[in-house]
Amino acid sequence: MALRLAATAAAAPFAAKMALADGHATTHTITIKDFAFNPADLTVKAGDTVTFINEDGAPHTGGFDTGNLSTGQSAAFKFSTAGTFSYFCAVHPSMKGSITVA
């Protein structure tokens, strides 16, 4: 099942991140657990990477063409274009989140 994207007006800026040694790009992590994305809203900079990790017992889609992720699987997506991108789990559409790229 494909993940659907839609631009939205705003997102709460909460970033779970790990800075890389060179200080340029950053890798952010969104965990999927208890049928929710954590954090659900994330702000990143252009060039940053977001990794979706499924820590749930059920399969889920992460974001941005991750495909189905089984328990323990992860997928990453690099953001290069500014904007706000909404996403949801194609398996469980009530699971929603957004990523704002500054």
C-alpha positions as CSV (number, residue, x, y, z in Angstrom):
1,M,0.0,0.0,0.0
2,A,1.3,3.4,-0.8
3,L,1.7,6.3,1.6
4,R,-0.2,9.4,0.7
5,L,1.2,12.9,1.1
6,A,-0.5,16.3,1.4
7,A,0.8,19.8,2.2
8,T,-0.6,21.4,5.3
9,A,-0.4,24.8,6.8
10,A,1.7,24.1,10.0
11,A,3.1,21.5,12.3
12,A,4.3,21.6,15.9
13,P,8.1,21.8,16.0
14,F,9.3,18.9,18.0
15,A,12.4,17.1,16.8
16,A,13.8,13.9,18.1
17,K,17.2,14.0,16.5
18,M,20.8,12.9,16.6
19,A,23.3,15.4,15.3
20,L,26.0,14.0,13.0
21,A,29.6,14.8,13.8
22,D,30.1,17.3,10.9
23,G,27.2,19.4,12.2
24,H,25.5,19.6,8.8
25,A,22.8,17.1,8.2
26,T,20.9,15.5,11.0
27,T,19.1,12.2,11.3
28,H,15.8,12.2,13.1
29,T,13.9,9.2,14.3
30,I,10.2,8.6,14.4
31,T,9.1,5.5,16.2
32,I,5.9,3.7,15.5
33,K,4.4,2.2,18.7
34,D,1.0,1.7,20.2
35,F,-0.6,2.6,16.8
36,A,1.0,6.1,16.8
37,F,3.9,8.0,15.3
38,N,6.2,9.5,17.9
39,P,6.7,12.4,17.5
40,A,3.7,12.9,15.3
41,D,4.8,16.3,14.2
42,L,8.5,17.0,13.4
43,T,10.4,19.9,12.1
44,V,13.7,19.3,10.1
45,K,16.0,21.2,7.9
46,A,16.4,20.6,4.2
47,G,19.0,17.8,3.7
48,D,18.0,16.0,6.9
49,T,17.0,12.4,7.0
50,V,14.0,10.9,8.9
51,T,14.1,7.3,9.9
52,F,10.8,5.5,10.7
53,I,11.2,2.5,13.0
54,N,8.3,0.1,13.7
55,E,8.3,-0.9,17.3
56,D,4.7,-2.1,17.2
57,G,3.5,-5.7,16.9
58,A,1.5,-4.9,13.8
59,P,2.8,-3.9,10.3
60,H,2.6,-0.2,9.5
61,T,3.7,2.1,6.8
62,G,6.1,4.8,7.9
63,G,6.2,7.8,5.6
64,F,7.2,8.6,2.1
65,D,7.3,5.3,0.2
66,T,8.5,3.2,3.1
67,G,6.2,0.3,2.1
68,N,5.0,-2.0,4.9
69,L,7.3,-2.2,7.9
70,S,7.1,-5.3,10.0
71,T,8.1,-5.2,13.7
72,G,11.7,-4.1,14.0
73,Q,12.0,-2.9,10.5
74,S,13.0,0.7,9.6
75,A,13.1,2.9,6.5
76,A,14.7,6.3,5.9
77,F,13.8,9.3,3.7
78,K,15.9,12.3,3.0
79,F,14.1,15.7,2.8
80,S,15.6,18.2,0.3
81,T,12.6,20.4,-0.4
82,A,11.1,23.0,2.1
83,G,7.4,22.6,2.9
84,T,5.0,20.8,5.3
85,F,4.2,17.2,4.4
86,S,1.4,15.2,6.1
87,Y,1.4,11.5,6.1
88,F,-0.5,8.5,7.5
89,C,-0.2,4.8,7.8
90,A,-1.9,3.2,4.8
91,V,-2.8,0.1,6.9
92,H,-4.2,2.2,9.8
93,P,-5.3,5.6,8.3
94,S,-6.1,7.1,11.8
95,M,-2.4,7.1,12.4
96,K,-1.2,10.5,11.2
97,G,1.8,12.8,11.3
98,S,3.5,15.7,9.6
99,I,7.0,16.8,8.8
100,T,7.9,20.5,8.3
101,V,11.1,21.1,6.3
102,A,12.6,24.5,6.9
